Amino acid sequence: MYSLLALLFPRISTSTEDIATLSLCYILEHSITARKSFTNFLANTAGISTIPDLYFRTQSSGENKERPDISGLDADGNEIILCEAKFWAGLTSNQPKTYLERLRKNSYDRGKALIFICPNERMVSLWGELLRICEQSLAENKTEISDKTVETNAIMVDGIKMSIVSWRAIINVLRETLAAENSPLISDLDQLNGLCEYMDKQAFIPFKPSDFGLDIPKRVISFYQIVDKVAEKILQLDANVKRLRPTPQYSGYSRYIIVGDYGISIRYSCENWVELAETPFWLTIKKNEGDKWVFAKEARKKLQKYEYTTPKGLFLSDRWNELLIPLYPPIYAGEEEVVDAMFESVRKILSEINE
């Protein structure tokens, strides 16, 4: 059974993230020990060795209209930690770059951190997307990244630590602290936990008026159009669509193409978007053996390094016995630039498996 807060959330007009962060800050405001445990947990997660006592506030707007969900400030009003809460919403244009810059500008000259909080099931994909954005800035000579390891979800970006934690981990830390002192705030924490469990299970989220704006169907149609245009560019290579047709599916749309000994598809997939990586566009690969489409073992060996990158660049589909490769379109680009960039990504993969 869900908590009362979880059951009431569909009737509250503000976002789920706002409800969760307001609930969390209420608990931190009314318990010094919970506040210290929360601060130390975030500092340890990000890799900050020393950190002052902090107090927390919500929705503090900055000069670029950025509005992190939680700000952790010291006694002098310096922001030491910024937290951005997520359930299933995507990153905004300010995340993470503007938040990192905001921390960099203040006068506090010791460890500072940007922490993203999300469902446990989303940690891998969201962290991969954050790293991809930072590495894209690195390629543009705008960002310095250090302390990046596979073992920990924490890196240094231009002198600021960035990390990611789950709602579950935070609630467990606070529960241990509050239980040790038999705090009445345990019941409030249970309410927050119920809401987080509700969102973890991807329960139906009630519609908002903005869900029915024309921008949403126009965006979905543009996903189909991008798939078609990338497929048409691939057909200019030594490729064909003999006996293959564009295929609408339960969760997307695919264009199938034969390239040499391989059958590939350019795919818009909501299922992969939700479960694997934070992009709607995918390349799939199978091998043609005796007029049968089978798992592409040789291609997998040549692309195996992508299985261990962050974000992960290669997935294996047991359901369809195929290789799945996420394709990331450039942000804030025109249609032609998007199509060209995705085509180049596909062309690079094809050249690697045909070497």
N, C-alpha and C positions, 0 to 999 in steps of 0.2 A: 504494500500500500504506500502511495506517495504521501509526502508531508503536506500539511495544510498550505504552506507557501507554494509548493509545486502545483497544487490543485487550483489555487487562486491566480497564479501567474497568467493564465490565458485571458483573464478578465482585466488585467492591468495594462494600460496603454504603453508604458515605457518599455525599453528593451530588457531582455532577460539578463544581459550583462550588467545593466544598471541596477537591477534588483539584487543580483548576486553581490556586486561590489558594495552597495549600500548596506547589505546584511553583514558582509565581512567587516566593513569599517565600524559598524555599530558594535560588534563584538570586540574589536581592537580598542575602541574608544573606552569601553567599560571594563577592560581588564589589562592592567599593566603587565602581568606575566604573559598573557596571550600576545600582547604587542611585542614584548621582547623575544618570545619564541618565534613569532612570525618574522621579525627583523633578522634574527640570527639564521633562520632557515633560508631566507632569501639570500643573505650574504654568503652562506656556505654554498648554496646552489650556484651562485654566480662566480664564486671564487674570490670574494673580497675578504681580506684578513681582519681588518679592523673597521668598525662601523659605530657611530654614536647612537645614542637613544633617539628613536624617531617617533614622530606622531604622523598620522595618516589622514588625508582628506581626499575627497572624490571630485572628479570633473573639473580640474583646474585648467582653464584655457590659457594658451600661450599666444605669442605674437603672430604666429602663422595659423591661428585658429585651431591648432592641434589641441586635443582634449583627452589626455590619458585618463584611464578609469580611476587609478589610485596614484597619489603622490606621497612619498615618504620624505618628510622634512626633518632637519635637525633643529636645535634650539634657536639657531640664527636665521631660520627660514630657508636654508639652502636645500634644494631638492637632491637627495642622495639616491633614491630609488624611484623609478617610475614603473608602474605595473599596468599592463594592458590586458584586460580580461576578454577571452573569446569562448564562445561555444562553437557555433558553426559559421558565423559571419566571416567574410573575407577580410584581408588586410586593406587598409585605406592608403591613400597616396602619402600620408604622413608616417606610415609605419613600415620599417622602423626608422627611416633616415631622419625625419624631423625631430622625433623623440630623442634620438642619440645626440643630435646637435643641441637640443635644449639642455640636456645634461652637461654637455661639453662647455657650454657658455657660462655656467654659474661659477662662483668664486671658490667653491669647495675644491681643494686640490688633492684629495685622497680618493679611495675607491668609490666609484659610482656605477649604478647598474640599471639596465632596462630589462624587465622580466615580463614575459608573456605567460598568461595562465590559460589553460585550455583543458578540454576533456582528455583523459588518458589515451583514448582511442585516436585522438587527432595529433598527438605530440610529434610523431615521426613526420607526418606530411607537412604540418605547419612549420616545424623547425627546418625542414628541407627548403620550404618556400622562403623563409627568412634568410637562410644562408645564400640561396640563389640570388635574392635581391642585393645582398651585400657584395657578393662576388661580381655581380653585374656592375656595381659601382666601382669595384676594384679594377675591372677591365677598362673602365672609363677614367682611370687614374684619379679617382675622387675619394677612395677609401683605403685605409690600411687595416688589414685583418691579421690577427696573431692569436696565439694560444688556442688554435683550433685543433681538436682531437676527436677521434671517432668515439672515444670512451665516455665523453661528457657532453652534455647539451649546454655548453658555455663557450663563448669566444670573446676576444677583445676586438672592438671595432673603433678605430681612431681613439684609443685610450679609454673607452667606455666598455664595461662588461655587458654582454647580452646573453640571456639565458631563457630557458623555458621550463615550466613546472606544470603539474596537473592539479586540478581542483581537488582531486582525491588526496594527493600528498599533503596539500595545505590543510585540509580538514583533519587528516590523521594527526598532524603535528599539533594543531589547536586542541583536538580532542584529548590527547595525552596530557597537555598542560592543564586544561580546564578540569579534567577528571581528577588530577592529582590534588587539586584544592577544593574539590567538590563544589565547583562553581555552578550557580543557577543558569549561567550562560550556555551550559551544555544543551539545554532545550532549544535555544536559538540556533546553535550550531547544527542541531539535528534538522531544523527547518531548512537551513542552507544546504545541508547534505542531501536532503530530499529533492530540492530543486535541481542540484547538480546531477543526481542520479536520473532524474526525469529527462534532463537534456542529454546525458550520456547515452541514453537508449534511443535517441533521435525520435522521441515521441512527436506526434503531430503538433506542429506549431500553428496556432490560429492565424488566419489571414489578416493582413492589414490592408487598408485602402490602397497603399502604394504598390501592393502586390499585383494590382490589376491595371497598372499604368501601361501605356502602349510601348514604353521603353523595354519591357520584359519580352514580349513576343518579337519585337524587332531585333533584340539581342540574340534570341534563340535562332531566328531565321539567319542571322549573320553567321552563326556557328556552322550551319549547313552550307552556306555559301563559301565560307573559308575552306571547308573540306573539299568542296567541288573544285575550287580554283587551284588548291595545292595538287589535287589529283590530276587536273588537266596539265599542269606543268610537268609532273612526273611522266605523263604519257609522251612528252616530247623527248624523253630518253628512249632507250631501247626497251620499250614496255608496250603492253597491250591489255585489253580488257575482254579477250575472247571468252564468250559465254558467261561473263561476269556482269552483274547489274548492281547499280546503287541500291543499298538495302536499308530501309528504315527499321529500327529496332525498338524494343521496349524502352530502353534508356538512351537512345541516341540514333546515330546514322553513320553508315560506312560506305566508302568507295573502295572496291577491290580491284587490284591491278596485278598483272603478272610481269615480273622483272627477272629475266633469265630463268634460273631454276627456282626462284622464290615467288610465293604469293604473298603480297602485302596488302594492307588496307590503311587508309587514312580515316580515322574514326573520331567522331564526336561522341564521347561516352560519359554520361552522368554517373554511371556505376563506378567506373575507374576513378573519376573525379572525386567521388565521395570516399572511396575505400583505399585508394593507392597514393595518388599525388594530386596536388592542387592545380590542375590544369584540365580543361575539357577535351584537349586534343591529344590523339595517340596514334602511333605507328604500330601495326602488328605485322609479324613475320611468320610464315610457315614455309616448309620445303616441299617441292613437287617430286615425288618418287613413284614412277609407274602410274601416272594419272591419279595418284592419291596424295592428298595434302597431309603431311606428317610434321611432327615436331622438328624444328630446324636445329639439329645438334651442332653442326659445324658453325652455324651463325652464332649460336649461343657461346661457343668457345671463343670466337673472335671478339665478341662483345662482352665477355664475362666481367671485365673490369668495371663496367657500368653498374653491376649489381652491388658494388661496394662503395660507390660514391655517395656523397651527401650534398644535395638530395639524390636519392636513388634513381639511377637512370635506366634500369632494366628490371622488369618483373616477368615472372613466369606464370602463365595461366594454365592451371591444371584442368579447368573446366573446358577450355577450347583448345588445349594443347598447342599454345602459340606463345611467341615472345611479345611482350608489351613494352613499348618505349614511350615515355611521356614527351610531348612536344610543347615547348613553352613559347607562345607568341610574344613579341616585344610589346612593351607597355606604351601607351600614348602614341601609337604609330598609326599611319594610314593603312588602308586595306592592302595596297600593293606591297608596302614594306612588310606587313605581317605575312602575306603569302610568300614573298621571296625568302624571308627569314626561316619560315617553317620548311619550305622546299629545300633550302640549304642544309637544314638539320637532317632531313630525310636523305638527301644526296650523300652527305657525309657517312651516315650509317650504311647505306648501300655500298659505298666504296670500300668500307672496312670489311664487310662480309664477303665482298667479291675479290679481295686482294689475293 
